[in-house]
């Protein structure tokens, strides 16, 4: 499995990615397979980045649960 990144934001034709170690990377949206959105998790495979829907959903669910539990 390749390196994992989170899409921090999309600026025009570029996606700004955050690596799990905190490093930031700017890539062309054309390098991403799938329909990228902010918060999606990408897997880097060579010259291509692939949206990992399962990891993205899992991350969003965990974040939602943490936020829900903060206000109890």
Secondary structure as the mmCIF struct_conf table of DSSP 4:
data_model
#
loop_
_struct_conf.conf_type_id
_struct_conf.id
_struct_conf.beg_label_comp_id
_struct_conf.beg_label_asym_id
_struct_conf.beg_label_seq_id
_struct_conf.end_label_comp_id
_struct_conf.end_label_asym_id
_struct_conf.end_label_seq_id
STRN STRN1 UNK A 4 UNK A 11
TURN_TY1_P TURN_TY1_P1 UNK A 12 UNK A 13
STRN STRN2 UNK A 14 UNK A 19
TURN_TY1_P TURN_TY1_P2 UNK A 20 UNK A 21
BEND BEND1 UNK A 22 UNK A 22
STRN STRN3 UNK A 24 UNK A 28
HELX_RH_3T_P HELX_RH_3T_P1 UNK A 29 UNK A 31
STRN STRN4 UNK A 32 UNK A 33
BEND BEND2 UNK A 34 UNK A 34
TURN_TY1_P TURN_TY1_P3 UNK A 38 UNK A 39
STRN STRN5 UNK A 41 UNK A 45
TURN_TY1_P TURN_TY1_P4 UNK A 46 UNK A 47
STRN STRN6 UNK A 48 UNK A 51
HELX_RH_AL_P HELX_RH_AL_P1 UNK A 53 UNK A 70
TURN_TY1_P TURN_TY1_P5 UNK A 71 UNK A 71
#
